Amino acid sequence: MEVKFHLLGIRRNYPINMLFASMLREHPELFREGVKIGSFFGEFPTSLWNGGRNSRADQCSADYVKVILKSVNDFGIPVRYTYTNMLLTEEDLKDTYCNYCMEAAHNGMNGVILVSPILEKYVRKNYPRMKITSSTCKQIRGVEGVNAELAKGYDLVVLDYNMNNRFEELAQIEDKSRCEILINAACEPNCARRGAHYRNISENQKNIVKNMSLPPEKRVPLHPWECKYCTGAQQNVYTIQDFCTYVSPEAIWEKYVPMGFTNFKIEGRTDNFFVVMEALLHYLIRPECQAKVRIQVLSNLERLKVVQVNYPQPAQFRLER
């Protein structure tokens, strides 16, 4: 059985995602049983429709978008845009950059993760070949809500992380093959502020895009957000293992896959490369191969100048008097 993992990021993590995709093609023996890359999810920054994580005042050329999409798709891997901004208006649907990215990906292979009913209606009408995923940002809790969402015909439904490891409830889901499990959520379980955080991100994303066309003195200040899980010390796959929402690799193969779940999402697309690398190693690579692959990945990232190692500058001996 294929065990599909959805990898974090399209542009920022493109190098490390493609390294793992290349390794999977060339050395499948390094990977856990049945591993397949289900998609790269994220955005080409900075997209007005983006949500879940903020991107900052940076955009891609039209040619770059096409090159990356072709490169990923040629590996047999779909791209899924995280267009989960929940505060979009009808006017926002006219955004030139987001529409270009959608049109470039509109080949029947790629998809989009959605929250907004306004954007979903627009996508279904204008980009009917894009596969649609229902986002975890909807925070649907309970089996009845999940089954109702599945009945709407989404390609995938990303479950709320609080349902993880509630196996009696998970067993009642009618179409487990179309559910996606968020396996490494950084939020504390049952976080009461998660919905408000999503709204904060959506509002700030709109302001970030607006500010890109304004002089500094006219830019709208962003709304701050304080949380011990997203400021200061960064969460990673090792610090969350005491959470009841954490899904271990062992649980994936021993519990979830036998139940019929085959799609697993690794979050953290704005984390640093080392946090991303450890998450990919943890879930994709056989434990006995992880040290070997870690060295290979770091060496390749340095060679590609994605990771920079600063060595002491050359100098000459001088005797101080």
ABEGO torsion letter per residue (X at the ends): XBBBBBBBEAAAAAAAAAAAAAAAAABAAABBBGBBBABBBEBBOBBAABBGBBBBGBBBBAAAAAAAAAAAAAAGBBBBBBBABAABBAAAAABAAAAAAAAAABAGABBBBBABAAAAAAAAAABAABBBBBBAAAGBBEAAAAAAAAAAGBABBBBBAAABGBAAAAAABABAAABBBBAABABBBGBAAAAAAAAAAAAAAAAAAAAAABBAAABBBBBBBBBAAABEBBBBAAAAAABAABBBAAAAAAAAAAAGBABBBBBGAABBAAAAAAAAAAAABBAAAAAAAAAAAAAAAAAAGABBBBBBBBBBBBBBX
